[in-house]
Amino acid sequence: MAERTMTVSELNGLVKQILESDELLRRVAVTGEISNFKRNSSGHCYFTLKDDRCAVSCTLFRSQADKLRFRPEQGMKVIVMGRVTLYPAGGVYQIIVDSLMPEGIGDLHAAFEQLKQKLGEEGLFDAERKKPLPRFPKTIAVITSGTGAAVMDISRILRRRWPLSKVVVLPVAVQGTEAPAQIAGALRYVNRWDLADVIICGRGGGSLEDLWGFNSEKVARAISESRIPVISAVGHEPDVTIADYAADRRAATPSNGAEIAVPDREEMMQQLDDLSQKLLLKLEKRISAAETALHRLKASPVLVDPLRSVELRQQRVEAQQVLLTAAGERLLLRQERRISEAAASLEALSPLKVLARGYAVVRDPDGKALTSVDQTSEKEKISVTLSDGELSCRVETITERSPGRGTDDV
Protein backbone atom coordinates (compact mmCIF):
# COMPACT_ATOMS: atom_id res chain seq x y z
CA MET A 1 0.00 0.00 0.00
CA ALA A 2 1.45 3.32 -1.07
CA GLU A 3 2.06 5.89 1.65
CA ARG A 4 -0.14 8.96 1.55
CA THR A 5 1.65 12.04 0.26
CA MET A 6 1.05 15.65 1.29
CA THR A 7 1.82 19.02 -0.15
CA VAL A 8 4.37 21.40 1.29
CA SER A 9 1.56 23.62 2.48
CA GLU A 10 -0.02 20.69 4.29
CA LEU A 11 3.29 19.78 5.89
CA ASN A 12 3.98 23.32 7.05
CA GLY A 13 0.42 23.62 8.31
CA LEU A 14 0.80 20.42 10.31
CA VAL A 15 4.10 21.53 11.82
CA LYS A 16 2.57 24.91 12.66
CA GLN A 17 -0.33 23.16 14.37
CA ILE A 18 1.98 20.91 16.36
CA LEU A 19 4.17 23.86 17.47
CA GLU A 20 1.24 26.01 18.51
CA SER A 21 -0.48 23.16 20.40
CA ASP A 22 2.57 22.46 22.57
CA GLU A 23 2.04 23.98 26.01
CA LEU A 24 5.76 24.58 26.48
CA LEU A 25 5.99 26.57 23.26
CA ARG A 26 2.97 28.75 23.84
CA ARG A 27 4.84 30.92 26.31
CA VAL A 28 8.62 30.92 26.08
CA ALA A 29 11.27 33.28 27.45
CA VAL A 30 14.42 33.26 25.35
CA THR A 31 17.65 35.15 25.94
CA GLY A 32 19.79 36.18 23.01
CA GLU A 33 21.39 38.95 21.00
CA ILE A 34 19.49 41.06 18.47
CA SER A 35 20.70 40.87 14.88
CA ASN A 36 19.35 42.29 11.60
CA PHE A 37 16.65 44.35 13.29
CA LYS A 38 14.25 45.93 10.76
CA ARG A 39 11.05 47.93 11.11
CA ASN A 40 8.75 47.95 8.09
CA SER A 41 6.58 50.85 7.03
CA SER A 42 3.64 48.89 8.45
CA GLY A 43 5.20 49.21 11.90
CA HIS A 44 5.95 45.49 12.27
CA CYS A 45 9.48 44.60 13.38
CA TYR A 46 11.57 41.64 12.31
CA PHE A 47 14.87 40.49 13.76
CA THR A 48 17.01 37.48 14.48
CA LEU A 49 17.71 36.34 18.03
CA LYS A 50 20.99 34.49 18.28
CA ASP A 51 23.62 33.14 20.63
CA ASP A 52 27.12 31.92 19.84
CA ARG A 53 25.83 28.77 18.02
CA CYS A 54 22.23 29.18 16.83
CA ALA A 55 19.65 31.72 15.69
CA VAL A 56 15.88 32.01 15.54
CA SER A 57 13.66 34.44 13.64
CA CYS A 58 11.42 36.76 15.62
CA THR A 59 8.45 38.93 14.69
CA LEU A 60 7.22 41.87 16.76
CA PHE A 61 3.90 43.19 15.53
CA ARG A 62 3.15 46.90 15.56
CA SER A 63 0.65 46.65 18.44
CA GLN A 64 3.44 45.39 20.71
CA ALA A 65 6.26 47.42 19.13
CA ASP A 66 4.46 50.69 19.94
CA LYS A 67 4.50 49.75 23.63
CA LEU A 68 8.29 49.51 23.80
CA ARG A 69 9.90 52.18 25.98
CA PHE A 70 13.35 51.64 24.45
CA ARG A 71 14.75 51.28 20.93
CA PRO A 72 16.04 47.78 20.03
CA GLU A 73 19.55 47.99 18.58
CA GLN A 74 21.99 45.70 16.81
CA GLY A 75 23.94 43.58 19.29
CA MET A 76 21.67 44.37 22.26
CA LYS A 77 21.15 41.42 24.61
CA VAL A 78 17.46 40.99 25.35
CA ILE A 79 14.88 38.65 26.85
CA VAL A 80 12.12 37.77 24.40
CA MET A 81 8.73 36.62 25.67
CA GLY A 82 6.38 35.07 23.13
CA ARG A 83 5.05 31.98 21.44
CA VAL A 84 6.68 29.64 18.93
CA THR A 85 5.00 29.16 15.57
CA LEU A 86 5.79 28.52 11.94
CA TYR A 87 5.56 30.90 9.04
CA PRO A 88 4.06 28.55 6.44
CA ALA A 89 5.02 30.49 3.36
CA GLY A 90 8.70 30.30 4.18
CA GLY A 91 8.75 27.10 6.17
CA VAL A 92 10.68 28.86 8.91
CA TYR A 93 9.72 28.59 12.53
CA GLN A 94 9.74 31.82 14.51
CA ILE A 95 8.85 33.48 17.78
CA ILE A 96 5.89 35.84 17.79
CA VAL A 97 7.12 38.35 20.39
CA ASP A 98 4.70 39.58 23.04
CA SER A 99 7.26 41.56 25.08
CA LEU A 100 10.89 42.50 24.82
CA MET A 101 13.22 43.82 27.49
CA PRO A 102 16.97 44.35 27.78
CA GLU A 103 18.78 41.62 29.65
CA GLY A 104 20.07 42.64 33.07
CA ILE A 105 18.16 45.98 33.22
CA GLY A 106 14.54 46.95 32.77
CA ASP A 107 13.16 48.42 29.59
CA LEU A 108 12.58 51.75 31.32
CA HIS A 109 16.24 52.00 32.27
CA ALA A 110 17.26 51.14 28.74
CA ALA A 111 14.88 53.74 27.31
CA PHE A 112 16.21 56.31 29.79
CA GLU A 113 19.83 55.73 28.81
CA GLN A 114 19.05 55.73 25.10
CA LEU A 115 17.14 59.02 25.25
CA LYS A 116 19.77 60.56 27.49
CA GLN A 117 22.49 59.64 25.01
CA LYS A 118 20.48 60.86 22.03
CA LEU A 119 19.60 64.27 23.49
CA GLY A 120 23.06 64.67 24.95
CA GLU A 121 24.63 64.17 21.54
CA GLU A 122 22.28 66.85 20.18
CA GLY A 123 23.58 69.29 22.79
CA LEU A 124 20.33 69.72 24.73
CA PHE A 125 22.14 69.24 28.03
CA ASP A 126 25.13 71.52 27.32
CA ALA A 127 26.00 74.02 30.02
CA GLU A 128 26.10 76.83 27.45
CA ARG A 129 22.35 76.44 26.95
CA LYS A 130 21.54 76.95 30.62
CA LYS A 131 19.83 80.27 31.38
CA PRO A 132 20.46 82.11 34.67
CA LEU A 133 17.59 82.34 37.13
CA PRO A 134 16.22 85.80 37.97
CA ARG A 135 17.18 86.82 41.49
CA PHE A 136 13.88 88.49 42.34
CA PRO A 137 11.16 86.95 40.13
CA LYS A 138 7.87 88.86 40.04
CA THR A 139 5.82 85.88 38.79
CA ILE A 140 6.49 82.15 39.16
CA ALA A 141 4.70 79.52 37.07
CA VAL A 142 4.28 76.10 38.73
CA ILE A 143 3.57 73.18 36.38
CA THR A 144 2.51 70.15 38.41
CA SER A 145 -0.53 68.22 39.56
CA GLY A 146 -3.23 70.51 40.89
CA THR A 147 -4.13 68.10 43.70
CA GLY A 148 -0.79 66.64 44.76
CA ALA A 149 1.29 67.45 47.81
CA ALA A 150 3.96 69.03 45.61
CA VAL A 151 1.87 72.07 44.66
CA MET A 152 0.99 72.66 48.32
CA ASP A 153 4.64 72.44 49.41
CA ILE A 154 5.82 74.74 46.62
CA SER A 155 3.12 77.36 47.30
CA ARG A 156 3.74 77.30 51.04
CA ILE A 157 7.48 77.76 50.71
CA LEU A 158 7.14 80.52 48.10
CA ARG A 159 4.75 82.46 50.35
CA ARG A 160 7.04 82.05 53.33
CA ARG A 161 10.31 82.87 51.61
CA TRP A 162 9.25 85.62 49.21
CA PRO A 163 5.60 86.74 49.40
CA LEU A 164 6.25 89.52 46.87
CA SER A 165 6.18 86.98 44.02
CA LYS A 166 2.93 86.06 42.29
CA VAL A 167 2.39 82.31 41.85
CA VAL A 168 0.55 80.94 38.79
CA VAL A 169 -0.30 77.21 38.96
CA LEU A 170 -0.87 75.29 35.73
CA PRO A 171 -2.35 71.90 36.74
CA VAL A 172 -1.32 68.98 34.52
CA ALA A 173 -1.23 65.19 34.65
CA VAL A 174 2.16 64.15 36.04
CA GLN A 175 1.93 60.45 35.28
CA GLY A 176 0.28 58.26 32.71
CA THR A 177 0.19 58.43 28.94
CA GLU A 178 -1.26 61.96 28.88
CA ALA A 179 1.39 63.46 31.14
CA PRO A 180 4.14 64.26 28.54
CA ALA A 181 1.80 66.12 26.22
CA GLN A 182 0.19 68.12 29.02
CA ILE A 183 3.53 69.06 30.63
CA ALA A 184 5.04 70.10 27.29
CA GLY A 185 1.89 72.02 26.40
CA ALA A 186 1.95 73.94 29.70
CA LEU A 187 5.61 74.87 29.17
CA ARG A 188 4.86 76.24 25.71
CA TYR A 189 1.76 78.06 26.99
CA VAL A 190 3.73 79.92 29.65
CA ASN A 191 6.31 80.95 27.07
CA ARG A 192 3.75 81.95 24.45
CA TRP A 193 1.95 84.36 26.76
CA ASP A 194 5.04 85.31 28.81
CA LEU A 195 3.26 84.46 32.05
CA ALA A 196 6.25 84.19 34.38
CA ASP A 197 9.86 85.05 35.07
CA VAL A 198 10.75 81.48 36.07
CA ILE A 199 9.03 78.07 35.80
CA ILE A 200 9.01 75.27 38.38
CA CYS A 201 8.12 71.98 36.70
CA GLY A 202 7.86 68.76 38.71
CA ARG A 203 6.00 66.43 41.01
CA GLY A 204 6.47 64.44 44.21
CA GLY A 205 8.25 61.13 44.55
CA GLY A 206 7.23 57.80 43.07
CA SER A 207 8.45 54.78 41.19
CA LEU A 208 10.32 55.00 37.92
CA GLU A 209 7.04 54.31 36.14
CA ASP A 210 5.33 57.12 38.06
CA LEU A 211 8.07 59.62 37.09
CA TRP A 212 8.23 58.47 33.49
CA GLY A 213 6.32 61.47 32.16
CA PHE A 214 9.40 63.59 32.95
CA ASN A 215 11.61 61.18 30.96
CA SER A 216 9.74 62.00 27.77
CA GLU A 217 11.57 63.41 24.76
CA LYS A 218 8.62 65.75 24.21
CA VAL A 219 9.03 67.27 27.68
CA ALA A 220 12.81 67.51 27.35
CA ARG A 221 12.52 69.43 24.07
CA ALA A 222 9.86 71.76 25.47
CA ILE A 223 12.14 72.58 28.40
CA SER A 224 15.16 73.21 26.17
CA GLU A 225 13.09 75.45 23.87
CA SER A 226 11.74 77.55 26.76
CA ARG A 227 12.82 81.21 26.76
CA ILE A 228 11.90 81.37 30.44
CA PRO A 229 14.32 79.62 32.84
CA VAL A 230 13.02 76.24 34.01
CA ILE A 231 13.66 74.54 37.37
CA SER A 232 13.10 70.78 37.26
CA ALA A 233 11.82 69.57 40.64
CA VAL A 234 10.94 65.90 40.24
CA GLY A 235 10.71 63.25 42.95
CA HIS A 236 13.29 62.90 45.70
CA GLU A 237 17.04 63.51 45.86
CA PRO A 238 18.10 60.17 44.27
CA ASP A 239 15.56 60.49 41.43
CA VAL A 240 17.10 61.80 38.22
CA THR A 241 15.02 62.36 35.10
CA ILE A 242 15.67 63.55 31.56
CA ALA A 243 13.87 66.77 32.54
CA ASP A 244 16.60 67.37 35.15
CA TYR A 245 19.29 67.24 32.47
CA ALA A 246 17.37 69.54 30.10
CA ALA A 247 16.34 72.12 32.71
CA ASP A 248 18.33 75.25 33.51
CA ARG A 249 18.49 74.16 37.17
CA ARG A 250 17.78 70.86 38.90
CA ALA A 251 16.14 70.76 42.33
CA ALA A 252 16.36 67.74 44.60
CA THR A 253 12.65 67.96 45.49
CA PRO A 254 9.68 70.20 44.70
CA SER A 255 10.27 72.03 47.99
CA ASN A 256 13.90 72.58 47.03
CA GLY A 257 12.70 73.93 43.68
CA ALA A 258 10.72 76.63 45.50
CA GLU A 259 13.77 77.45 47.63
CA ILE A 260 15.91 77.83 44.51
CA ALA A 261 13.35 79.99 42.70
CA VAL A 262 13.19 82.83 45.23
CA PRO A 263 15.44 84.38 47.88
CA ASP A 264 14.69 84.01 51.58
CA ARG A 265 13.26 87.24 52.95
CA GLU A 266 14.68 86.50 56.41
CA GLU A 267 18.16 86.19 54.90
CA MET A 268 17.57 89.33 52.84
CA MET A 269 16.48 91.23 55.95
CA GLN A 270 19.60 90.03 57.75
CA GLN A 271 21.74 91.11 54.80
CA LEU A 272 20.04 94.52 54.81
CA ASP A 273 20.71 94.85 58.54
CA ASP A 274 24.36 93.93 58.00
CA LEU A 275 24.64 96.43 55.17
CA SER A 276 22.98 99.10 57.29
CA GLN A 277 25.50 98.50 60.06
CA LYS A 278 28.40 98.66 57.62
CA LEU A 279 27.00 101.84 56.07
CA LEU A 280 26.53 103.39 59.51
CA LEU A 281 30.11 102.58 60.48
CA LYS A 282 31.42 104.08 57.26
CA LEU A 283 29.34 107.22 57.77
CA GLU A 284 30.62 107.56 61.33
CA LYS A 285 34.20 107.20 60.11
CA ARG A 286 33.67 109.83 57.42
CA ILE A 287 32.02 112.20 59.88
CA SER A 288 34.86 111.69 62.35
CA ALA A 289 37.44 112.33 59.63
CA ALA A 290 35.55 115.45 58.53
CA GLU A 291 35.43 116.74 62.11
CA THR A 292 39.18 116.17 62.49
CA ALA A 293 39.83 118.04 59.27
CA LEU A 294 37.54 120.86 60.40
CA HIS A 295 39.35 121.20 63.73
CA ARG A 296 42.66 121.25 61.87
CA LEU A 297 41.39 123.99 59.57
CA LYS A 298 39.99 126.01 62.47
CA ALA A 299 43.41 125.87 64.16
CA SER A 300 45.30 126.89 61.04
CA PRO A 301 47.01 130.32 61.08
CA VAL A 302 44.99 131.46 58.07
CA LEU A 303 41.72 131.28 59.98
CA VAL A 304 43.11 132.23 63.40
CA ASP A 305 44.96 135.40 62.21
CA PRO A 306 44.22 136.15 58.53
CA LEU A 307 46.32 139.39 58.54
CA ARG A 308 49.32 137.47 59.81
CA SER A 309 49.14 135.27 56.75
CA VAL A 310 49.01 138.34 54.51
CA GLU A 311 52.01 139.85 56.30
CA LEU A 312 53.98 136.65 55.85
CA ARG A 313 53.21 136.67 52.15
CA GLN A 314 54.20 140.35 51.91
CA GLN A 315 57.51 139.51 53.55
CA ARG A 316 58.05 136.75 51.04
CA VAL A 317 57.23 139.13 48.19
CA GLU A 318 59.65 141.75 49.52
CA ALA A 319 62.37 139.16 49.92
CA GLN A 320 61.79 138.06 46.35
CA GLN A 321 61.94 141.69 45.19
CA VAL A 322 65.31 142.14 46.88
CA LEU A 323 66.62 139.02 45.29
CA LEU A 324 65.31 140.07 41.87
CA THR A 325 66.82 143.58 42.18
CA ALA A 326 70.22 142.22 43.13
CA ALA A 327 70.08 139.72 40.30
CA GLY A 328 69.12 142.52 37.86
CA GLU A 329 72.02 144.72 38.98
CA ARG A 330 74.45 141.84 38.57
CA LEU A 331 73.10 141.19 35.12
CA LEU A 332 73.44 144.88 34.13
CA LEU A 333 77.07 144.98 35.35
CA ARG A 334 77.88 141.88 33.32
CA GLN A 335 76.26 143.40 30.22
CA GLU A 336 78.06 146.75 30.66
CA ARG A 337 81.37 144.93 31.00
CA ARG A 338 80.70 142.93 27.87
CA ILE A 339 79.74 146.10 25.94
CA SER A 340 82.93 147.89 27.06
CA GLU A 341 85.05 144.95 25.98
CA ALA A 342 83.28 144.83 22.61
CA ALA A 343 83.71 148.59 22.11
CA ALA A 344 87.44 148.35 22.84
CA SER A 345 87.76 145.56 20.31
CA LEU A 346 85.91 147.61 17.70
CA GLU A 347 88.02 150.68 18.51
CA ALA A 348 91.18 148.70 17.96
CA LEU A 349 89.93 147.58 14.55
CA SER A 350 88.66 151.03 13.48
CA PRO A 351 90.21 152.35 10.19
CA LEU A 352 90.37 155.82 11.77
CA LYS A 353 93.08 154.53 14.04
CA VAL A 354 95.07 153.53 10.99
CA LEU A 355 94.58 156.96 9.44
CA ALA A 356 95.72 158.61 12.67
CA ARG A 357 99.09 156.92 12.24
CA GLY A 358 99.70 158.75 8.90
CA TYR A 359 98.01 156.44 6.46
CA ALA A 360 95.37 157.53 3.94
CA VAL A 361 92.61 155.93 1.89
CA VAL A 362 92.60 156.71 -1.83
CA ARG A 363 89.33 156.39 -3.79
CA ASP A 364 88.42 156.73 -7.44
CA PRO A 365 85.66 159.07 -8.60
CA ASP A 366 83.14 156.30 -7.82
CA GLY A 367 84.31 156.12 -4.21
CA LYS A 368 85.99 152.79 -4.66
CA ALA A 369 89.18 152.33 -2.65
CA LEU A 370 92.30 152.02 -4.81
CA THR A 371 94.73 149.27 -3.93
CA SER A 372 96.88 149.35 -7.11
CA VAL A 373 98.20 151.98 -9.58
CA ASP A 374 96.54 149.92 -12.28
CA GLN A 375 93.15 151.02 -10.97
CA THR A 376 93.64 154.68 -12.03
CA SER A 377 95.16 156.72 -14.80
CA GLU A 378 96.92 160.06 -15.22
CA LYS A 379 94.78 163.22 -15.01
CA GLU A 380 92.05 161.20 -13.24
CA LYS A 381 90.56 162.85 -10.19
CA ILE A 382 90.89 160.91 -6.98
CA SER A 383 90.10 161.63 -3.34
CA VAL A 384 92.41 161.05 -0.40
CA THR A 385 90.90 160.44 3.05
CA LEU A 386 93.09 161.42 6.03
CA SER A 387 92.39 161.16 9.77
CA ASP A 388 91.01 164.70 9.94
CA GLY A 389 89.55 165.25 6.48
CA GLU A 390 89.59 164.53 2.77
CA LEU A 391 91.66 165.87 -0.20
CA SER A 392 90.59 166.15 -3.84
CA CYS A 393 93.59 165.44 -6.08
CA ARG A 394 94.51 164.77 -9.71
CA VAL A 395 96.98 162.10 -10.77
CA GLU A 396 99.95 163.77 -12.41
CA THR A 397 102.18 160.80 -12.94
CA ILE A 398 102.04 157.09 -12.20
CA THR A 399 105.18 155.32 -11.13
CA GLU A 400 104.99 151.58 -10.71
CA ARG A 401 107.24 150.02 -8.13
CA SER A 402 109.58 147.42 -9.49
CA PRO A 403 109.40 143.95 -7.94
CA GLY A 404 111.85 143.56 -5.08
CA ARG A 405 111.97 147.27 -4.17
CA GLY A 406 111.09 148.16 -0.66
CA THR A 407 109.12 151.07 0.63
CA ASP A 408 112.23 153.22 0.78
CA ASP A 409 112.25 153.40 -3.05
CA VAL A 410 108.84 155.21 -3.22
C-alpha positions in Angstrom: 0.0 0.0 0.0 1.5 3.3 -1.1 2.1 5.9 1.6 -0.1 9.0 1.6 1.7 12.0 0.3 1.0 15.6 1.3 1.8 19.0 -0.2 4.4 21.4 1.3 1.6 23.6 2.5 0.0 20.7 4.3 3.3 19.8 5.9 4.0 23.3 7.1 0.4 23.6 8.3 0.8 20.4 10.3 4.1 21.5 11.8 2.6 24.9 12.7 -0.3 23.2 14.4 2.0 20.9 16.4 4.2 23.9 17.5 1.2 26.0 18.5 -0.5 23.2 20.4 2.6 22.5 22.6 2.0 24.0 26.0 5.8 24.6 26.5 6.0 26.6 23.3 3.0 28.8 23.8 4.8 30.9 26.3 8.6 30.9 26.1 11.3 33.3 27.4 14.4 33.3 25.3 17.7 35.2 25.9 19.8 36.2 23.0 21.4 39.0 21.0 19.5 41.1 18.5 20.7 40.9 14.9 19.3 42.3 11.6 16.7 44.4 13.3 14.3 45.9 10.8 11.1 47.9 11.1 8.7 48.0 8.1 6.6 50.9 7.0 3.6 48.9 8.4 5.2 49.2 11.9 5.9 45.5 12.3 9.5 44.6 13.4 11.6 41.6 12.3 14.9 40.5 13.8 17.0 37.5 14.5 17.7 36.3 18.0 21.0 34.5 18.3 23.6 33.1 20.6 27.1 31.9 19.8 25.8 28.8 18.0 22.2 29.2 16.8 19.7 31.7 15.7 15.9 32.0 15.5 13.7 34.4 13.6 11.4 36.8 15.6 8.4 38.9 14.7 7.2 41.9 16.8 3.9 43.2 15.5 3.1 46.9 15.6 0.7 46.6 18.4 3.4 45.4 20.7 6.3 47.4 19.1 4.5 50.7 19.9 4.5 49.8 23.6 8.3 49.5 23.8 9.9 52.2 26.0 13.3 51.6 24.4 14.8 51.3 20.9 16.0 47.8 20.0 19.5 48.0 18.6 22.0 45.7 16.8 23.9 43.6 19.3 21.7 44.4 22.3 21.1 41.4 24.6 17.5 41.0 25.3 14.9 38.6 26.8 12.1 37.8 24.4 8.7 36.6 25.7 6.4 35.1 23.1 5.1 32.0 21.4 6.7 29.6 18.9 5.0 29.2 15.6 5.8 28.5 11.9 5.6 30.9 9.0 4.1 28.6 6.4 5.0 30.5 3.4 8.7 30.3 4.2 8.8 27.1 6.2 10.7 28.9 8.9 9.7 28.6 12.5 9.7 31.8 14.5 8.9 33.5 17.8 5.9 35.8 17.8 7.1 38.4 20.4 4.7 39.6 23.0 7.3 41.6 25.1 10.9 42.5 24.8 13.2 43.8 27.5 17.0 44.3 27.8 18.8 41.6 29.6 20.1 42.6 33.1 18.2 46.0 33.2 14.5 47.0 32.8 13.2 48.4 29.6 12.6 51.7 31.3 16.2 52.0 32.3 17.3 51.1 28.7 14.9 53.7 27.3 16.2 56.3 29.8 19.8 55.7 28.8 19.1 55.7 25.1 17.1 59.0 25.3 19.8 60.6 27.5 22.5 59.6 25.0 20.5 60.9 22.0 19.6 64.3 23.5 23.1 64.7 24.9 24.6 64.2 21.5 22.3 66.9 20.2 23.6 69.3 22.8 20.3 69.7 24.7 22.1 69.2 28.0 25.1 71.5 27.3 26.0 74.0 30.0 26.1 76.8 27.5 22.3 76.4 26.9 21.5 76.9 30.6 19.8 80.3 31.4 20.5 82.1 34.7 17.6 82.3 37.1 16.2 85.8 38.0 17.2 86.8 41.5 13.9 88.5 42.3 11.2 86.9 40.1 7.9 88.9 40.0 5.8 85.9 38.8 6.5 82.2 39.2 4.7 79.5 37.1 4.3 76.1 38.7 3.6 73.2 36.4 2.5 70.1 38.4 -0.5 68.2 39.6 -3.2 70.5 40.9 -4.1 68.1 43.7 -0.8 66.6 44.8 1.3 67.5 47.8 4.0 69.0 45.6 1.9 72.1 44.7 1.0 72.7 48.3 4.6 72.4 49.4 5.8 74.7 46.6 3.1 77.4 47.3 3.7 77.3 51.0 7.5 77.8 50.7 7.1 80.5 48.1 4.7 82.5 50.4 7.0 82.1 53.3 10.3 82.9 51.6 9.3 85.6 49.2 5.6 86.7 49.4 6.3 89.5 46.9 6.2 87.0 44.0 2.9 86.1 42.3 2.4 82.3 41.8 0.6 80.9 38.8 -0.3 77.2 39.0 -0.9 75.3 35.7 -2.3 71.9 36.7 -1.3 69.0 34.5 -1.2 65.2 34.6 2.2 64.2 36.0 1.9 60.4 35.3 0.3 58.3 32.7 0.2 58.4 28.9 -1.3 62.0 28.9 1.4 63.5 31.1 4.1 64.3 28.5 1.8 66.1 26.2 0.2 68.1 29.0 3.5 69.1 30.6 5.0 70.1 27.3 1.9 72.0 26.4 1.9 73.9 29.7 5.6 74.9 29.2 4.9 76.2 25.7 1.8 78.1 27.0 3.7 79.9 29.7 6.3 81.0 27.1 3.8 81.9 24.4 2.0 84.4 26.8 5.0 85.3 28.8 3.3 84.5 32.0 6.2 84.2 34.4 9.9 85.0 35.1 10.7 81.5 36.1 9.0 78.1 35.8 9.0 75.3 38.4 8.1 72.0 36.7 7.9 68.8 38.7 6.0 66.4 41.0 6.5 64.4 44.2 8.2 61.1 44.5 7.2 57.8 43.1 8.5 54.8 41.2 10.3 55.0 37.9 7.0 54.3 36.1 5.3 57.1 38.1 8.1 59.6 37.1 8.2 58.5 33.5 6.3 61.5 32.2 9.4 63.6 32.9 11.6 61.2 31.0 9.7 62.0 27.8 11.6 63.4 24.8 8.6 65.7 24.2 9.0 67.3 27.7 12.8 67.5 27.3 12.5 69.4 24.1 9.9 71.8 25.5 12.1 72.6 28.4 15.2 73.2 26.2 13.1 75.5 23.9 11.7 77.6 26.8 12.8 81.2 26.8 11.9 81.4 30.4 14.3 79.6 32.8 13.0 76.2 34.0 13.7 74.5 37.4 13.1 70.8 37.3 11.8 69.6 40.6 10.9 65.9 40.2 10.7 63.2 43.0 13.3 62.9 45.7 17.0 63.5 45.9 18.1 60.2 44.3 15.6 60.5 41.4 17.1 61.8 38.2 15.0 62.4 35.1 15.7 63.6 31.6 13.9 66.8 32.5 16.6 67.4 35.1 19.3 67.2 32.5 17.4 69.5 30.1 16.3 72.1 32.7 18.3 75.2 33.5 18.5 74.2 37.2 17.8 70.9 38.9 16.1 70.8 42.3 16.4 67.7 44.6 12.7 68.0 45.5 9.7 70.2 44.7 10.3 72.0 48.0 13.9 72.6 47.0 12.7 73.9 43.7 10.7 76.6 45.5 13.8 77.4 47.6 15.9 77.8 44.5 13.4 80.0 42.7 13.2 82.8 45.2 15.4 84.4 47.9 14.7 84.0 51.6 13.3 87.2 53.0 14.7 86.5 56.4 18.2 86.2 54.9 17.6 89.3 52.8 16.5 91.2 55.9 19.6 90.0 57.7 21.7 91.1 54.8 20.0 94.5 54.8 20.7 94.9 58.5 24.4 93.9 58.0 24.6 96.4 55.2 23.0 99.1 57.3 25.5 98.5 60.1 28.4 98.7 57.6 27.0 101.8 56.1 26.5 103.4 59.5 30.1 102.6 60.5 31.4 104.1 57.3 29.3 107.2 57.8 30.6 107.6 61.3 34.2 107.2 60.1 33.7 109.8 57.4 32.0 112.2 59.9 34.9 111.7 62.3 37.4 112.3 59.6 35.6 115.5 58.5 35.4 116.7 62.1 39.2 116.2 62.5 39.8 118.0 59.3 37.5 120.9 60.4 39.4 121.2 63.7 42.7 121.3 61.9 41.4 124.0 59.6 40.0 126.0 62.5 43.4 125.9 64.2 45.3 126.9 61.0 47.0 130.3 61.1 45.0 131.5 58.1 41.7 131.3 60.0 43.1 132.2 63.4 45.0 135.4 62.2 44.2 136.1 58.5 46.3 139.4 58.5 49.3 137.5 59.8 49.1 135.3 56.8 49.0 138.3 54.5 52.0 139.9 56.3 54.0 136.7 55.9 53.2 136.7 52.2 54.2 140.3 51.9 57.5 139.5 53.6 58.0 136.8 51.0 57.2 139.1 48.2 59.7 141.7 49.5 62.4 139.2 49.9 61.8 138.1 46.4 61.9 141.7 45.2 65.3 142.1 46.9 66.6 139.0 45.3 65.3 140.1 41.9 66.8 143.6 42.2 70.2 142.2 43.1 70.1 139.7 40.3 69.1 142.5 37.9 72.0 144.7 39.0 74.5 141.8 38.6 73.1 141.2 35.1 73.4 144.9 34.1 77.1 145.0 35.3 77.9 141.9 33.3 76.3 143.4 30.2 78.1 146.8 30.7 81.4 144.9 31.0 80.7 142.9 27.9 79.7 146.1 25.9 82.9 147.9 27.1 85.0 145.0 26.0 83.3 144.8 22.6 83.7 148.6 22.1 87.4 148.3 22.8 87.8 145.6 20.3 85.9 147.6 17.7 88.0 150.7 18.5 91.2 148.7 18.0 89.9 147.6 14.6 88.7 151.0 13.5 90.2 152.4 10.2 90.4 155.8 11.8 93.1 154.5 14.0 95.1 153.5 11.0 94.6 157.0 9.4 95.7 158.6 12.7 99.1 156.9 12.2 99.7 158.7 8.9 98.0 156.4 6.5 95.4 157.5 3.9 92.6 155.9 1.9 92.6 156.7 -1.8 89.3 156.4 -3.8 88.4 156.7 -7.4 85.7 159.1 -8.6 83.1 156.3 -7.8 84.3 156.1 -4.2 86.0 152.8 -4.7 89.2 152.3 -2.6 92.3 152.0 -4.8 94.7 149.3 -3.9 96.9 149.3 -7.1 98.2 152.0 -9.6 96.5 149.9 -12.3 93.1 151.0 -11.0 93.6 154.7 -12.0 95.2 156.7 -14.8 96.9 160.1 -15.2 94.8 163.2 -15.0 92.1 161.2 -13.2 90.6 162.8 -10.2 90.9 160.9 -7.0 90.1 161.6 -3.3 92.4 161.1 -0.4 90.9 160.4 3.1 93.1 161.4 6.0 92.4 161.2 9.8 91.0 164.7 9.9 89.6 165.3 6.5 89.6 164.5 2.8 91.7 165.9 -0.2 90.6 166.2 -3.8 93.6 165.4 -6.1 94.5 164.8 -9.7 97.0 162.1 -10.8 99.9 163.8 -12.4 102.2 160.8 -12.9 102.0 157.1 -12.2 105.2 155.3 -11.1 105.0 151.6 -10.7 107.2 150.0 -8.1 109.6 147.4 -9.5 109.4 143.9 -7.9 111.8 143.6 -5.1 112.0 147.3 -4.2 111.1 148.2 -0.7 109.1 151.1 0.6 112.2 153.2 0.8 112.3 153.4 -3.0 108.8 155.2 -3.2 
